[in-house]
Amino acid sequence: MDIHFLPTTLRGRIGTMLAALALLEFIALYFFAELYNVISAELLITLFGLIGMAAAITGAVMALLAIRKDRERSILAYVTIAFGIVVAGFLLGNLLGIPGI
C-alpha cells in the first residue's frame, strides 16, 4: 500500500481543494466579519458561512468517494474527511439547538 501526502486521483484533488477553499473562506470570514467589521450584514455572514460549510461537506464526500472507489491513499484525503465531519457536526449541533455549539 502506497501512502502519499497529496491526493493522486481527480476526486481526491477536488475534495481536498474544496476543503482548502472552505477553510480559507472561514478564515477570511473571521477576519472580515469578526475582527475588522468589514462585513456587517448578518445575511452576508450567514450566506458566506453556509457556502463554506457546503464546500467542506462536499469536499469530504468527494474525498470519501475517492478513498472508496478510486483507492485513494493520501493523508490530505483523510484530513479532508475529518474536517468535513467536524463541519457537519457543527451544522447538525446548530440545527438541533445543542447549547455551546
C-alpha positions as CSV (number, residue, x, y, z in Angstrom):
1,M,0.0,0.0,0.0
2,D,1.5,3.3,-1.1
3,I,0.6,6.3,1.1
4,H,1.1,9.8,-0.3
5,F,0.7,13.2,1.2
6,L,-1.1,14.8,-1.7
7,P,-4.0,13.1,-3.5
8,T,-3.4,11.4,-6.8
9,T,-6.9,10.9,-8.1
10,L,-9.2,13.5,-9.6
11,R,-11.9,13.1,-6.9
12,G,-9.3,13.3,-4.2
13,R,-7.8,16.5,-5.6
14,I,-11.3,18.1,-6.0
15,G,-12.3,17.1,-2.4
16,T,-9.1,18.5,-1.0
17,M,-9.4,21.7,-3.0
18,L,-12.9,22.2,-1.8
19,A,-11.9,21.7,1.8
20,A,-9.0,24.1,1.4
21,L,-11.2,26.7,-0.1
22,A,-13.8,26.3,2.7
23,L,-11.0,26.7,5.3
24,L,-9.8,29.8,3.6
25,E,-13.3,31.2,3.4
26,F,-13.8,30.5,7.1
27,I,-10.5,32.3,7.9
28,A,-11.4,35.3,5.7
29,L,-14.9,35.4,7.2
30,Y,-13.5,35.5,10.7
31,F,-11.1,38.4,9.8
32,F,-13.5,40.4,7.7
33,A,-16.7,39.9,9.8
34,E,-15.4,39.5,13.4
35,L,-12.1,41.3,13.7
36,Y,-12.3,44.2,11.2
37,N,-16.1,44.6,10.8
38,V,-15.9,45.0,7.0
39,I,-18.9,42.7,6.5
40,S,-21.6,43.8,8.9
41,A,-24.8,42.4,7.3
42,E,-25.9,39.3,9.1
43,L,-27.4,37.9,5.8
44,L,-24.0,38.1,4.1
45,I,-22.2,36.5,7.0
46,T,-24.8,33.7,7.1
47,L,-24.6,33.2,3.3
48,F,-20.8,33.0,3.3
49,G,-20.8,30.6,6.2
50,L,-23.3,28.3,4.6
51,I,-21.4,28.3,1.3
52,G,-18.2,27.4,3.2
53,M,-20.0,24.6,5.1
54,A,-21.4,23.2,1.9
55,A,-17.9,23.3,0.3
56,A,-16.4,21.5,3.3
57,I,-19.1,18.8,3.4
58,T,-19.0,18.3,-0.4
59,G,-15.2,18.0,-0.2
60,A,-15.5,15.4,2.5
61,V,-17.9,13.4,0.3
62,M,-15.6,13.7,-2.7
63,A,-12.6,12.5,-0.6
64,L,-14.7,9.6,0.8
65,L,-15.7,8.6,-2.7
66,A,-12.0,8.8,-3.8
67,I,-11.0,6.5,-1.0
68,R,-13.8,4.0,-1.5
69,K,-14.0,3.9,-5.3
70,D,-10.6,5.0,-6.6
71,R,-8.5,3.5,-3.7
72,E,-7.0,6.9,-2.8
73,R,-4.5,6.6,0.0
74,S,-3.4,10.1,0.8
75,I,-3.1,11.9,4.1
76,L,-4.9,15.0,2.9
77,A,-7.9,12.9,1.8
78,Y,-8.3,11.6,5.4
79,V,-7.8,15.1,6.8
80,T,-10.5,16.4,4.4
81,I,-12.9,13.8,5.6
82,A,-12.2,14.7,9.3
83,F,-12.7,18.4,8.5
84,G,-16.0,17.7,6.8
85,I,-17.2,15.6,9.7
86,V,-16.4,18.4,12.1
87,V,-18.2,20.9,10.0
88,A,-21.2,18.6,9.6
89,G,-21.3,18.0,13.4
90,F,-21.2,21.8,14.0
91,L,-24.0,22.3,11.5
92,L,-26.1,19.5,13.0
93,G,-25.5,20.7,16.5
94,N,-26.5,24.2,15.5
95,L,-29.7,22.9,13.8
96,L,-30.6,20.8,16.8
97,G,-30.0,23.6,19.2
98,I,-27.3,22.0,21.3
99,P,-26.0,24.6,23.7
100,G,-22.4,25.6,23.4
101,I,-22.1,25.0,19.7
